Amino acid sequence: MFHLVGHAMERGWVGRVDGDRVVHLAAQTLQSFFTGGGSAREHAEYPLAEVVLLAPVLHPPSVRVFDDDGKFAFANPAAIQGPGAEVRSAADPALAPRITGVIGADGVLAAFTILAEWREPVRPQPKDRDFALGLGPVVVTTEALDPGACVEVVRVDGAERARLPAAVFDWQAALSFAALGTRLYPGDLLAGPTCGLVEGIAPGSMVEVEVDGIGILEQRVAD
């Protein structure tokens, strides 16, 4: 999802990143793109430097956050914030980087993106992670990315604070467990286990979460 620099839109347009350009696709949301078979008529194209990337799924129907034992907890869909967002916290927050699956049509796992799970250590669980979930900058199809081969890097004000291989995770087992007795909708998010926790991020810090093959999700902690 994107909009042009200087022309802010909350939801934005669906686009395909192709090198240093973005192609505008004729779909209202990423969910409608998936349900339309993963293809859409192309509109104009724009230089990547002239667009602002947004959360790929602004209003997911549900967010499930998995631990490494395959169990999950529900997180707050209203907490989703896209690239460039200013995260507001009651105390110096912590951040748990996660690779996240995005459900497409017919309940299948269609793509992956980055989820920055912000936490407030001063609040009891699960309210400690109820205020901000960073998402983006783009989604990458399951055919184009092996999440198990990725490395997750967290930088705070340009200084590397964590560099770890992505957690080993059975995505198909997680998908089956999430779908047990219910229905998964396009845009539902399945966040895989975190590979670590970066704590004590000071107000005013610029934070980057990078996953090779997906990109860099950048957000700032408010002063």
C-alpha positions as CSV (number, residue, x, y, z in Angstrom):
1,M,0.0,0.0,0.0
2,F,1.3,3.5,-0.8
3,H,0.4,7.1,-1.5
4,L,2.4,9.8,-3.3
5,V,4.6,12.1,-1.3
6,G,2.7,15.2,-0.4
7,H,-0.7,13.5,-1.1
8,A,-1.5,11.7,2.2
9,M,-4.1,9.0,2.2
10,E,-5.0,6.8,5.2
11,R,-5.6,3.6,3.2
12,G,-3.6,4.4,0.1
13,W,-3.4,2.4,-3.1
14,V,-2.3,-1.2,-3.8
15,G,0.9,-1.3,-5.6
16,R,3.6,-3.7,-6.8
17,V,7.2,-2.7,-6.1
18,D,9.3,-3.4,-9.2
19,G,12.9,-2.4,-8.7
20,D,13.0,1.4,-8.2
21,R,9.4,2.0,-9.2
22,V,5.9,1.2,-7.9
23,V,3.1,0.1,-10.2
24,H,-0.4,1.1,-9.1
25,L,-2.8,-1.8,-9.3
26,A,-6.6,-1.7,-9.7
27,A,-7.6,-3.1,-6.3
28,Q,-9.0,-1.3,-3.3
29,T,-7.0,-3.2,-0.6
30,L,-4.5,-6.0,-0.4
31,Q,-7.4,-8.3,0.7
32,S,-9.4,-7.5,-2.5
33,F,-6.2,-8.1,-4.5
34,F,-5.9,-11.6,-3.0
35,T,-9.6,-12.5,-3.5
36,G,-9.3,-11.3,-7.1
37,G,-6.9,-14.0,-7.8
38,G,-3.7,-12.1,-7.2
39,S,-3.9,-10.1,-10.4
40,A,-5.2,-6.7,-11.2
41,R,-5.1,-4.2,-14.1
42,E,-2.1,-1.9,-13.9
43,H,-2.5,1.9,-13.7
44,A,0.3,4.5,-13.6
45,E,3.8,3.8,-12.2
46,Y,5.8,6.0,-9.9
47,P,9.4,6.2,-8.8
48,L,9.8,4.5,-5.5
49,A,11.5,7.6,-4.1
50,E,8.3,9.6,-4.8
51,V,5.9,7.4,-2.7
52,V,5.2,6.7,0.9
53,L,4.8,3.1,1.9
54,L,1.9,2.3,4.3
55,A,0.9,-0.7,6.4
56,P,0.1,-3.5,3.9
57,V,-3.0,-4.4,5.9
58,L,-4.3,-1.4,7.8
59,H,-7.3,-3.2,9.3
60,P,-6.6,-6.9,9.6
61,P,-9.6,-9.0,10.7
62,S,-7.5,-10.7,13.3
63,V,-3.9,-10.9,14.5
64,R,-2.5,-14.1,16.1
65,V,0.9,-13.9,17.7
66,F,2.6,-17.3,18.0
67,D,5.2,-18.5,20.4
68,D,7.9,-21.0,19.5
69,D,5.8,-23.9,20.9
70,G,3.0,-23.3,18.3
71,K,0.6,-21.6,20.7
72,F,-0.8,-18.2,20.0
73,A,-2.4,-15.2,21.7
74,F,-4.6,-12.7,19.9
75,A,-3.3,-9.1,19.5
76,N,-5.1,-5.9,18.8
77,P,-5.8,-5.2,15.1
78,A,-6.4,-1.5,16.0
79,A,-2.8,-1.2,17.1
80,I,-1.5,-1.6,13.5
81,Q,0.9,1.2,12.5
82,G,2.8,1.4,9.2
83,P,6.2,2.5,8.1
84,G,7.3,5.9,9.4
85,A,4.8,5.9,12.2
86,E,5.5,7.6,15.5
87,V,5.1,5.1,18.4
88,R,3.8,6.5,21.6
89,S,4.7,4.7,24.8
90,A,4.2,5.3,28.5
91,A,7.8,4.2,29.2
92,D,10.9,3.2,27.4
93,P,9.5,0.4,25.2
94,A,10.9,-2.9,24.0
95,L,10.6,-4.4,20.6
96,A,10.2,-8.0,19.4
97,P,10.8,-8.4,15.6
98,R,8.6,-11.1,13.9
99,I,8.1,-12.4,10.4
100,T,4.4,-12.4,9.8
101,G,2.2,-14.4,7.4
102,V,-0.7,-12.8,5.6
103,I,-3.7,-14.9,4.7
104,G,-5.0,-14.7,1.2
105,A,-8.0,-16.1,-0.6
106,D,-9.5,-19.4,0.6
107,G,-7.6,-19.3,3.9
108,V,-4.2,-20.0,2.4
109,L,-0.9,-18.4,3.5
110,A,-0.3,-15.9,0.6
111,A,2.6,-13.6,1.7
112,F,5.0,-12.5,4.4
113,T,5.9,-9.2,5.9
114,I,7.5,-7.7,9.0
115,L,5.8,-7.1,12.3
116,A,7.4,-5.0,15.0
117,E,5.7,-6.0,18.3
118,W,6.2,-3.0,20.6
119,R,5.9,-3.7,24.3
120,E,5.6,-1.6,27.4
121,P,7.4,-3.4,30.3
122,V,5.5,-1.3,32.9
123,R,2.1,-2.7,31.9
124,P,0.8,-6.2,32.8
125,Q,0.3,-8.8,30.0
126,P,-1.4,-8.7,27.6
127,K,-1.8,-4.9,27.8
128,D,2.0,-4.6,27.5
129,R,1.7,-5.1,23.7
130,D,-1.7,-3.6,23.1
131,F,-0.6,-0.1,21.9
132,A,1.5,-0.5,18.8
133,L,2.2,-3.2,16.2
134,G,4.4,-2.0,13.3
135,L,3.6,-3.7,10.0
136,G,5.4,-3.4,6.6
137,P,7.0,-2.1,4.5
138,V,5.8,-4.5,1.8
139,V,4.5,-8.1,1.5
140,V,6.5,-10.8,-0.3
141,T,4.7,-13.8,-1.7
142,T,5.2,-17.2,-0.2
143,E,6.7,-18.4,-3.5
144,A,9.4,-15.7,-3.4
145,L,10.5,-16.0,0.3
146,D,11.8,-18.7,2.6
147,P,11.2,-17.2,6.0
148,G,13.3,-19.9,7.7
149,A,16.4,-18.6,5.8
150,C,16.0,-15.0,6.8
151,V,18.0,-12.9,9.2
152,E,16.3,-10.3,11.4
153,V,18.2,-7.1,12.3
154,V,17.2,-4.4,14.7
155,R,18.9,-1.0,14.7
156,V,18.3,1.9,17.1
157,D,19.6,5.3,15.8
158,G,21.7,3.4,13.3
159,A,23.4,1.2,15.9
160,E,22.8,-2.5,15.5
161,R,21.1,-4.0,18.6
162,A,20.3,-7.4,17.4
163,R,21.1,-9.7,14.5
164,L,19.6,-13.2,14.7
165,P,18.4,-15.9,12.3
166,A,14.6,-16.1,12.1
167,A,13.0,-18.5,14.5
168,V,12.4,-22.1,13.3
169,F,8.7,-22.3,12.7
170,D,6.2,-24.7,11.0
171,W,4.0,-22.2,9.1
172,Q,1.7,-24.9,7.8
173,A,1.1,-26.3,11.2
174,A,0.4,-22.8,12.5
175,L,-2.0,-22.2,9.7
176,S,-3.9,-25.4,10.4
177,F,-4.1,-24.7,14.1
178,A,-5.3,-21.1,13.5
179,A,-8.0,-22.4,11.2
180,L,-9.2,-25.2,13.5
181,G,-12.9,-24.7,14.1
182,T,-13.1,-21.3,12.5
183,R,-12.5,-19.4,9.2
184,L,-9.5,-17.4,8.2
185,Y,-10.2,-14.3,6.2
186,P,-8.0,-12.4,3.7
187,G,-5.8,-10.0,5.6
188,D,-5.6,-12.1,8.8
189,L,-2.1,-12.0,10.3
190,L,-0.2,-14.9,11.7
191,A,2.9,-13.5,13.5
192,G,5.7,-16.1,13.9
193,P,7.9,-16.4,17.0
194,T,10.3,-13.6,17.8
195,C,14.0,-14.3,17.7
196,G,14.7,-11.9,20.5
197,L,13.7,-8.7,22.4
198,V,15.4,-5.3,22.2
199,E,14.8,-3.5,25.5
200,G,15.2,0.1,26.8
201,I,14.5,2.0,23.6
202,A,14.7,5.7,24.6
203,P,12.1,8.4,23.5
204,G,13.1,10.0,20.2
205,S,14.9,6.9,18.9
206,M,14.6,5.9,15.3
207,V,14.2,2.1,15.0
208,E,14.7,-0.1,12.0
209,V,13.7,-3.7,11.7
210,E,15.3,-5.3,8.6
211,V,14.5,-8.8,7.2
212,D,16.4,-9.7,4.1
213,G,14.1,-10.4,1.3
214,I,11.4,-8.2,2.7
215,G,13.0,-4.8,3.5
216,I,13.3,-2.3,6.3
217,L,10.4,-1.3,8.6
218,E,11.3,2.1,10.1
219,Q,9.4,3.7,13.0
220,R,10.2,6.4,15.6
221,V,9.5,6.4,19.4
222,A,7.8,9.7,20.3
223,D,9.6,12.1,22.6
